[in-house]
Amino acid sequence: MDRLAAMEMFICVVETGSFTAASRRLNLGQPAVSKTIAQLEERLSVRLLIRSTRGLTPTEAGEEYYQRAKRAIDDINEAEVSARGSGSGLTGRLRICAPVTFARLHILPHLGSFLARNPDLHVDVVLDDRHVDLISEGIDVALQLGELRDSSLIAHRLATCRLLILGTPAYFARAGEPRIPEDLLAHQAVVYTQRGGGGSKWVFNRQGEERIVNGRGRVRVSAAEGIRTLVLSGLGIAMASEWMFAPELADGQVVPVLNDWHLPTMDLWAVFPTGRMANAKARAFVAYLAGVVQDAAMPLVEPIYSQQE
């Protein structure tokens, strides 16, 4: 195995924390990964990893090698992109992460066009409503919804949309349509518990007047797909982004209520791993997605593409 491949394998081992996890990401056998790292340590005549029952951690020399190797790989990729020119497409592997429902509705349908522009590029899509550890999962760029609570993140805000209280017409015909926020206390709420999903505390504003309602319901759900299923089945109402129910809002399967009151908005962020420059593949994907957001028939309040200060 050449030095570059061994370097990339070592980076993967450090980021995943084990030979087994690295082998799964690389689609290689675990013995091959372990052997390559052992040969790398022998060639360099230095111990790079500390092996323990808790996994693998880099030694001081290993951490230094990891940081320099990561910069070297990024520099090589940037040099290749520059040499080939913008018209030749990207190569290698891009690993992205996004919330399940948002990706299904608004990202995956457009992925084919991005791949067609870059026929030598391979993409791993990690779907998870949680905010994953970008370094340990080897993520090049993640799409996150809601407020960014980690100020150290490198992030670009792509767009903003409204939050709504919504349900099916059949549900409101049965339970009655709320006229003021306090009427929601008599309704069955389906609460999205994922961070950034809004929770059960609903803050309404109208012409400077604020009212706070704590949604009451028997079901709390940690994934947006569950929220969609329960609302569409007529179980109750939910506070959700327009993105989550975009098709159903368009065809009337769900309807918003209390439209003269305003809830907080929700942001869509492109987030890059902390501590290193976003690679060319990640930047190209985010630029493409920004164009999709602006061009697609998605209910957006404000399309944006600016780096967080």
NORZI-V800705 format. One record per backbone hydrogen bond with DSSP energy under -1.0 kcal/mol. CO is the residue of the C=O (numbers start at 1). NH is the residue of the N-H. E is the energy in kcal/mol with one decimal. If there is no record, write none. Layout:
CO | NH | E
CO | NH | E
This chain:
2 | 6 | -2.1
3 | 7 | -2.5
4 | 8 | -2.4
5 | 9 | -2.2
6 | 10 | -2.3
7 | 11 | -2.2
8 | 12 | -1.9
9 | 13 | -2.2
10 | 14 | -2.4
11 | 15 | -2.3
12 | 16 | -2.2
13 | 17 | -2.3
17 | 56 | -2.3
18 | 22 | -1.9
19 | 23 | -2.5
20 | 24 | -1.9
21 | 25 | -2.0
22 | 26 | -2.4
23 | 28 | -2.2
29 | 33 | -1.6
30 | 34 | -2.4
31 | 35 | -2.5
32 | 36 | -2.1
33 | 37 | -2.1
34 | 38 | -2.1
35 | 39 | -2.4
36 | 40 | -2.1
37 | 41 | -2.4
38 | 42 | -2.1
39 | 43 | -2.5
40 | 44 | -2.2
41 | 45 | -1.2
41 | 46 | -1.6
48 | 59 | -2.1
50 | 57 | -1.8
52 | 55 | -1.7
55 | 52 | -2.0
57 | 50 | -3.4
59 | 63 | -2.9
60 | 64 | -1.9
61 | 65 | -2.4
62 | 66 | -2.7
63 | 67 | -2.4
64 | 68 | -2.2
65 | 69 | -2.9
66 | 70 | -2.7
67 | 71 | -1.9
68 | 72 | -2.3
69 | 73 | -2.7
70 | 74 | -2.3
71 | 75 | -2.5
72 | 76 | -2.4
73 | 77 | -2.5
74 | 78 | -2.5
75 | 79 | -2.5
76 | 80 | -2.3
77 | 81 | -2.3
78 | 82 | -2.4
79 | 83 | -2.5
80 | 84 | -2.4
81 | 85 | -1.6
85 | 88 | -1.4
92 | 122 | -2.8
94 | 124 | -2.9
95 | 140 | -3.0
95 | 141 | -1.3
96 | 126 | -3.1
97 | 143 | -3.1
98 | 128 | -2.2
99 | 103 | -2.5
100 | 104 | -2.5
101 | 105 | -2.4
102 | 106 | -2.9
103 | 107 | -1.7
103 | 108 | -2.9
107 | 110 | -1.8
108 | 111 | -1.2
110 | 114 | -1.2
111 | 115 | -2.5
112 | 116 | -2.1
113 | 117 | -1.4
118 | 121 | -2.1
120 | 92 | -1.0
122 | 94 | -3.1
124 | 96 | -2.8
126 | 98 | -2.1
133 | 137 | -1.9
134 | 139 | -2.5
135 | 138 | -1.2
141 | 97 | -1.7
142 | 271 | -3.4
144 | 269 | -3.2
150 | 153 | -1.5
154 | 272 | -3.1
155 | 308 | -2.6
156 | 270 | -3.2
157 | 306 | -1.1
158 | 304 | -3.3
159 | 268 | -2.8
160 | 301 | -2.7
160 | 302 | -1.7
161 | 266 | -3.0
162 | 242 | -1.8
164 | 240 | -2.4
165 | 257 | -2.4
166 | 238 | -1.7
167 | 255 | -2.9
168 | 172 | -2.1
169 | 173 | -2.2
170 | 174 | -1.6
171 | 175 | -3.2
172 | 176 | -2.1
180 | 183 | -1.9
181 | 184 | -1.8
182 | 185 | -1.5
183 | 186 | -1.6
184 | 187 | -2.0
188 | 237 | -2.6
191 | 221 | -3.1
192 | 199 | -1.2
194 | 197 | -2.8
200 | 215 | -3.0
202 | 213 | -2.7
204 | 211 | -2.3
205 | 262 | -3.0
206 | 209 | -2.1
209 | 206 | -2.1
211 | 204 | -3.4
213 | 202 | -3.4
216 | 189 | -2.8
219 | 191 | -2.0
221 | 193 | -2.9
223 | 227 | -1.4
224 | 228 | -2.6
225 | 229 | -2.3
226 | 230 | -2.3
227 | 231 | -2.5
228 | 232 | -2.8
229 | 233 | -1.3
230 | 235 | -2.1
231 | 234 | -1.7
237 | 190 | -3.1
238 | 166 | -2.3
240 | 164 | -2.9
243 | 246 | -1.1
245 | 249 | -2.7
246 | 250 | -1.8
247 | 251 | -1.7
248 | 253 | -1.3
248 | 254 | -1.4
255 | 167 | -1.6
258 | 261 | -1.9
262 | 205 | -2.0
266 | 161 | -2.6
267 | 146 | -2.2
268 | 158 | -3.1
268 | 159 | -1.1
269 | 144 | -2.4
270 | 156 | -2.6
271 | 142 | -2.9
279 | 283 | -2.4
280 | 284 | -2.4
281 | 285 | -2.2
282 | 286 | -2.3
283 | 287 | -2.4
284 | 288 | -2.2
285 | 289 | -2.8
286 | 290 | -2.5
287 | 291 | -1.5
288 | 292 | -2.0
289 | 293 | -2.8
290 | 294 | -1.7
291 | 295 | -2.0
292 | 296 | -3.2
296 | 298 | -2.0
298 | 300 | -1.5
306 | 157 | -1.7
